[in-house]
Every structure is written in C-alpha cells, then in structure tokens.
Amino acid sequence: RIQRVTIPLFLNFYISRLKPARIIIGYPDLYWLDLCSTVAIKRKVPFIPYLHDTVEEGTYSGPAKELAKKVQERIFSKAYNIAVMSKGMKTLYEKKYNINSIAWEHIYPEAPVSFQGQKENRAHWSGDVYEINYKSVIRLNNALAKLGMRFSISNGKTREQLQGFGISGDHIDKVFFPKRSDYLIQLSTSKILLLGLNYADECTVHEDELASIFSTKTPEYLGSDSLIVYHGPKHYFLAEFLLENDCGIVIDTRDESELLAQLQHINEHYSDYEYKIKNAVKSLSIFNADLVAQKLINTLDV
C-alpha cells in the first residue's frame, strides 16, 4: 500500500528531473508494472515493458489475475514496444494476441568452459524446484536413484523442503557455491545437466506460460561442456530450442520406466552425444551480450 504512493511519487520526480526519452519497465512484478505504466502514460513518456514471464497466463490461477488482465490490456495498447525474455514468448504473443514483440534474451557474457578429464557419474539440477517443474524433478530423481547416479542440486531449498515435494534419497547432494568459478566447475564435471518442466495437467500453471518458459540457467548449461537432458513436453519452447539447435536431449514421457531406459542409454553411450555438447557452445551466440545490447538500442530508437 505504501509503495502505491511512493513509487508514483518517485517516478514522477524522476521524469521531471531527467526527462527520459523512454522508460523500460521490468516484469515479473505485476504491481511495479501496473504503477509504472500508469505514470508513464499520464506523463506521456513512451515506455517498454520487459516481460520475463507472461502476464495474464502467469497469474491466471492466483488472486492477481484480474489485475493482470487489466494491466496486460493497458500495456498491449499503450506501450511504445514490448520486449520479452525469449523467442518462445514472442511467438506466443504473435499467435495469441497478434502482438509484435522483440526478444531481449538473457545474456551470457562468460567464455565457454573446456573440460578435460573424466566426468563424474552425476546429474546436476540448478535453480528452484516449484510449481512449474517439481513433477519433472520427482521423476528424474526416481530414475537417477535406480541408475545409481549421484544427483547434485543447487538452489535455495533445504533438503527438508525438497522432501516435501517428494524429492529425496541418499544419492542427493545439496550443494552451494559462494564462488561463481566453483559453480561453473560443478557444471563442467557433471555428466548430465538437467532441465525439466511439468505437463500442464499435473500443475496449476497455465500451459501457455509453461510452453513459453526459457530457463535462465540454460545458457550456463550450454557453455558448461556437459550434456543437457530435458524432461517434459516436446512442444514447449525450451524443448524446441534444444531440438532446433541439436544441443541437448529431449525426453517427453511420463512413463518412469521409459524415462529410466532413456537415461540409462544416455549414460552408457555418452560418447554418442558429444556432438550435442559442441553444438551447445555454438548456440551461445544467441546470448551474446553485444548482440542483445544492440537489439535493445534498436528497440529504444533514441
């Protein structure tokens, strides 16, 4: 409630003082997007929402869905341009709303890792486990346990919280790396790096939101010199990216026996997939900082 007063005051002061030619409004904070777009329209400053998630689809099962619908209608009709996090969101908005947006991809400014040596018999998951992916992680965890592979997980959840989702076992290692360099080594020594998204009918997340997600850990994976394995629907953008660039393996099945069989085959024939690791490094060019910066500059057109 306080921010509903302070944010417009601050933004009005900022506009009066600096007279910006354009305003970029970051999202996924719906209230920030609501307040800032309202002020920008009143002050007649062209604004560009930068959407990291879908607006209406991303909130459709929550208490803010009516506000999200109103804010989305406002920005679609009043924004100078719409920027989105990925080509998946751009495609969704074109097909569903006839909105022409521009993709400002998540940049990856670091040099790719070149790993020499024996990979650990370990799969790794980076990032949170929650409503968009926890079912996928459960199935992956069950398969890894049967394979006898270690499963390292780096995120903010405790072992007890993961157990609350049904993710447990002696093969799990909860890991944390205060140094970025140590984290990148962890990725490069892993045999498999895991991505996963839930099927729409097994969670409360809208299918259009799931289908347009591009996990921000993906560029880190691409530059790690390890093999990426994704578990989830193959028509989602994240899976389509891996298939289009031939830089990872997509396993689209909820049958845990089939999932186990495919992971076992990957583990036993790892060298057959090394070309996908090389392709992953090539695909990093999409996330080049200079390239994305130039797209931003072109969008601002000032």
Disulfide bonds with the S-S distance in Angstrom:
none
